[in-house]
Amino acid sequence: MAVATQTLEELCINSIRFLAIDAVEKAKSGHPGLPMGAAPMAFVLWDRFLRFNPKNPKWFNRDRFVLSAGHGSMLQYALLYLAGYDSVTIEDIKQFRQWESKTPGHPENFVTDGVEVTTGPLGQGIANGVGLAIAEAHLAAKFNKPDAKIVDHYTYVILGDGCNMEGVSGEACSYAGHLGLGKLIALYDDNHISIDGSTDIAFTEDVSKRFEAYGWHVLHVKDGNTDLEGIAKAIEEAKSVTDKPTFIKVTTTIGYGSPNKANTAGVHGAALGTDEVKLTRENLGWEHEPFVVPEDALKHWRKAIERGANYESEWNKTYADYKAKYAAEAAEFERYISGKLPDGWDKVLPTYTPQDKGVATRKHSETCLNKLAAVLPELIGGSADLTHSNLTEIKGYGDFQKGQYQNRNIHFGVREHGMGAICNGIALHRSGLIPYGATFLIFTDYMRAAIRLSALSQVGAIWVMTHDSIGQGEDGPTHQPIETLASLRAIPQLTVIRPADGNETSGAYKVAIENAKQNAPTLLAFTRQNVPNLAGTSIEGVTKGGYTVLDSEGTPELILIGTGSELSLCITAAEKLTAEGKKVRVVSLPSWELFEAQDAAYKESVLPKAVTKRLSVEAGASFGWHKYVGTEGDTVSIDRFGASAPGGVCLEKFGFSVDNVLAKAKQLLG
């Protein structure tokens, strides 16, 4: 039945719906159902509560909005356009899901201003939201004064059934409840439909009770289709609860307004089709052509521009007063948000000689973290319940807990996937914080989606991974990474570094910190077992990814290439071969990505093409190494699962010994 007249609010809500319908229809691809159903809650949130400035999307004290159900991306693009962001025009809406458009299939923070985080893999967005809220809480505790709050904003998330099914959301939301993050408010689009149909076929738990058990404040808006005041009242109540995050279940109808497809899986992930679009227009009384927004609705939406300017102006006054009273704190705050590093920060990174006692590179990592923490107060993070194995505590800076948000050691619990997504959220707050997350290298498998998204989303996170090979020992093949390094090296835009000793560990952290400030992630792989400090290693060498640590007199006959704990085997073998009259070069290659970024001349100087006899030595899979050893070279590697035995025994049995390196080298030399 057609709607004869519409209130201004209904016009504004239907503007969202039909921009989504029309964009998906033109693209013949997309997810119209969520924007159609969630439009009322989105309108109420953006019109009455969300503090943002469309003309300055990067205004620091804006509320953060995350569309965790990223498949409904047209909801976010419609909101950005209607609210007056310059980043999304009506032409951009028309180019939804097209090549190089600003309106890709899922929201991407590095493409579209106003999109805070990249979402699409379900559950990641709400987990990122936990990280955003942690960043706000930490900065507020650090910088705010009783008479001047310069960090004071909320994180709002719209999530769906799929987000609540994915395990990462459970990990992150459990932790958010533990921390009592009162400025995190999640609106659950409870529409009971997923791709396979009704969620009853797979998902019948009481989600509200689950979130109550997590320690969240839980509310329910039973009519999310039309009860705008009920939605507003729930958000108001959520804001009044300061010691818990709030979960608002908003029951909606997916594809609301579509006579034949509403409340079906058919409207979840496909265009309505010409006939159904026509019927939906009639049903909702929408007499406008595709991509046309009524003047009254657009005028109301664009009031956000003036509101936003006022929000920022008021904050600027608050900040000016703060700066006058607290000059030192203001200077530090400005350095944080500028993304600049303090002068000389890297001078604290230690260097070593072969006379210094050899320790595990995880121990060198601990030294670096603590040296850096003293000069980089923005460094914050921790481990997934492996603090004393990863050696990731920054001593003297306290544990980040409820009511102690100024502290810097985050205990993520056994939640690798959640940890990864939370670290991404902390970095995506774009306030200068440098998050690090730690676990055993093998358990990157539990957080691969978050690591991949850190690379895709241009996130300055540092992934601190220890127990990096079969040298891990007695825990056996379940805990011994074999193919892990190769698989991580395959992720575009992720810098993987496996340092050999103390100098290289310092170099790895220098790269990681600099990358973080360039919004790029770094993964560091450290040993459990002790390794010697080697002659010839250097911080500078690591920054180039690969370099010569021991050279021959004249053109080498053979190049030995090592990483991590195996570099020392290469050096010892080279020394023995040299004593036998062979010309051998040893190259350390801790980071393939950094090495590939060097110019051709430099790469040729390290690995000259004329030297075809090459042997790589790494306690991991051979996969990928033929790029460096070529068709005439060989590898000392491991292409099967490990075994349970002391680490030294494992290494010996699998061929990571000087004798085996010598044997393979002599075989190559003929």
Secondary structure, 3 states (H helix, E strand, C coil): CCCCCCCHHHHHHHHHHHHHHHHHHHHCCCCCHHHHHHHHHHHHHHHHHCCCCCCCCCCCCCCEEEECCHHHHHHHHHHHHHHCCCCCCHHHHHCCCCCCCCCCCCCCCCCCCCCCCCCCCCCHHHHHHHHHHHHHHHHHHHHCECCECCCCCCEEEEEEHHHHHCHHHHHHHHHHHHHCCCCEEEEEEECCEECCEEHHHCCCCCHHHHHHHHCCEEEEECCCCCCHHHHHHHHHHHHHCCCCCEEEEEECCCCCCCCCCCCCHHHCCCCCCHHHHHHHHHHCCCCCCCCCCCHHHHHHHCHHHHHHHHHHHHHHHHHHHHHHHCHHHHHHHHHHHHCCCCCCHHHHCCCCCCCCCCEEHHHHHHHHHHHHHHHCCCEEEEECCCHHHHCCCCCCCCECECCECCCCEEECCCCHHHHHHHHHHHHHCCCCCEEEEEEEHHHHHHCHHHHHHHHHCCCCCEEEEECCCHHHCCCCCCCCCCCHHHHHHCCCCCEEECCCCHHHHHHHHHHHHHHHHCCCCEEEECCCCEECCCCCCCHHHHHCCCEEEECCCCCCCEEEEECHHHHHHHHHHHHHHHHCCCCEEEEECCCHHHHHCCCHHHHHHHCCCCCCCEEEECCCCCCCCHHHHCCCCEEECCCCCCCCCCHHHHHHHCCCCHHHHHHHHHHHHC
